[in-house]
Amino acid sequence: MTASAQIAEALVADLNSTAFSRPFTARRAYLPIAELADLAEIHVTVVVAGRTTEPISRSLLQVDHRLEVAVQQRLNGETLADGDPLLALVEEIADHVAGHRLAGAPDAAWVKIEHGPLVDPGHLNELRQFTSLLSLTYRTWES
C-alpha cells in the first residue's frame, strides 16, 4: 500500500531534484501558508488534499490520491511582467509532472492535473501575492 503522504514526499523530492527556470525548494505541509515577509522568495508547497477508493474487482481497489501544489510569491508590482514568469513556472511544473513516475513512489501512476485557479484573484487583490494551484491525481491499486 502506498500512502498519500508517501506520494507527497516523493513529489517533493522529485521537484527538489529537478532544475526549473526559477529556483525554489518545495516542502510538504498541511496548509500552504507562509508569512508575507517570507514570500519574497518563491514558495512551493505540496499538500495531501484527498483520497478516493473504489473497487475495480472482487479483490482489487483503485485508490486515487489527490495532491495540491501551491506556488506563491509576493509581487513587487502589478503588471503582467511580474506575474507571467511565475505562471510560466507553474506550467513548467505541470509539464514536468505529466506522465512522470516518482522514484520515491514507483507504484503510483500519474493520472491527471487540474490547474485552477491559474492565479487566485483574492490573494492578488488583497495581498499582492501570486498564488496558483495545481491539483494532481496519482493512482495506486491495493488488494
ABEGO torsion letter per residue (X at the ends): XBBAAAAAAAAAAAAAABBBABBBBBBBBABBBBBAAAAABBBBBBBBAEBBBBBABAABBBBBBBBBBBBBBBBABABAAAAAAAAAAAAAAAAAABGBBBAABAABBBABBBBOBABBAAAAAAAGBBBBBBBBBBBBBBX
